[in-house]
């Protein structure tokens, strides 16, 4: 899954949910469940997600939705193997983007 978000300092919960194609309630739920998600809140209480929060959300989404981990399993996996998992995740994302680019070139030929 490739997330399409513009380069910004902060993202609203609506645009994050739309990018991940999930409900805002799921994002709020994951925020409560996973300690790595710490979006900033403005005076009104609106959540503002940083690019680091987006990376953490991508990792959680990958573990839970794509690999089928339970929430508890994903929490344990993140705590025990966060750096290793993050490295593998980044490599997979880079390979997926290369594949998408190659397919685009193939279609143009």
Secondary structure, DSSP 8 states (H G I E B T S, - for coil): ------S-S-EEHHHHHHHHTS-HHHHHHHHHH-TT---EE-TT--EEE-HHHHHHHHHHHIIIIIS---HHHHHHHHHHHHHHHHHHHHHHHHHHHHHHHHHHHHHH-
